[in-house]
Amino acid sequence: MCVLGHAHPGLAAVIADQAKTLIHTSNLFFHPLQGQLAEKLASLSGLPRAFFCNSGTEAVEACLKFARRYWYTKGEPRSEFIALDESFHGRTFGSLSVTSDEHYRKPFEPLLPKVTFIATNDAGALARAVSKNTAAIIAEPVLGEGGIRPLTPAFAAAIAEACAKTGTLFIADEVQSGLGRTGYPFYFKALGLHPHLVSIGKALGGGVPIGAALVSQEVADTISFGDHGTTYGGNLLACRAALCVLDELVGGGLLAQIGRVGRHLEQRLRGIAAARPSLVKEIRGRGLMWGIELTRDAAAVVPAGLERGVVVNRTAETVVRLLPPLIITEADVDAGLDRLDAALGAVGAVA
Ligand SMILES: Cc1ncc(COP(=O)(O)O)c(C=O)c1O
């Protein structure tokens, strides 16, 4: 998404500059921007290899395929996946197969077989579901579409234990929670997890389509040239935009700002929740990724917010989701939350 806002001068300048030289070449040729971007992502994530694509769902799709390829190469073909209730991983067939919501799945069944869904944050259910037939466990470190639900440290420990016991791979889907959104480069790090594969997208290009699967060396060693590919994935324009986003995030001090503004946002949200106990059940989130769970359907908050000049969205029926651009300031937070509070007031007044 547009994490640097609209018409960011630095991003606009590099896109224009790149368009004047070379937007795209055949992916039969290496270009240095891919190498530079892969190196930066490797140092942020700890995963040394990257496959570039165009969207979040393609990144997840690549992770699922690479997990299968890993077990095929090892001569022990494992085909099963474990995913979480309330998960969302995208709308292509593989990603949809590990997405739990019937609303997205039903019209396209049959999907991939052998996907087991377990309750989010239920360590016991994970221990019962995992086996030596499990190719990978896939989870969003903070479930986004599912209502902004961070994984608990106990569940993270259960994932690590399940992988250690059975050799199962862990895929962290950071398409929504990654690249600074939670105040961390990746939320799996805050949970102490060491995924074998990580999917990213959304924030990476600052609005220019690009996604990536970040891959451990162990898994990368099992993939052969030509196993997977895409025409535009990681082209020069997209890589140049992504390099600019990462420069802002790390070198430009954005990560530190997200931490500071995020704490302010949390404090203000807690105040709003405390003042509206009959409407607000709970607030959840990290950094600049927050959900306000209402005691009723949250759909009416969206138009009420738009009328007052603030864009929010509703997810998981009862949750108002806030994903502001990462450049947001404390003053912008205050202006936006005043409007949101007024929208909540209007919705709360209609019993
Ligand atoms: C966690 C997660 N994974 C994957 C996707 C799919 O990304 P895209 O819409 O870019 O295909 C999304 C999109 O909302 C997401 O939130």
The ligand as a Gaussian input file, in Angstrom:
#p B3LYP/6-31G(d) Opt

LIG

0 1
 C       -1.608000     -11.476000       5.086000
 C       -1.907000     -11.313000       3.624000
 N       -1.402000     -12.200000       2.747000
 C       -1.614000     -12.090000       1.430000
 C       -2.393000     -11.072000       0.911000
 C       -2.629000     -10.973000      -0.569000
 O       -1.941000      -9.880000      -1.093000
 P       -2.350000      -9.277000      -2.531000
 O       -3.694000      -8.632000      -2.359000
 O       -1.259000      -8.292000      -2.842000
 O       -2.374000     -10.410000      -3.488000
 C       -2.951000     -10.134000       1.787000
 C       -3.809000      -9.047000       1.267000
 O       -4.578000      -8.420000       1.963000
 C       -2.703000     -10.256000       3.175000
 O       -3.214000      -9.383000       4.062000

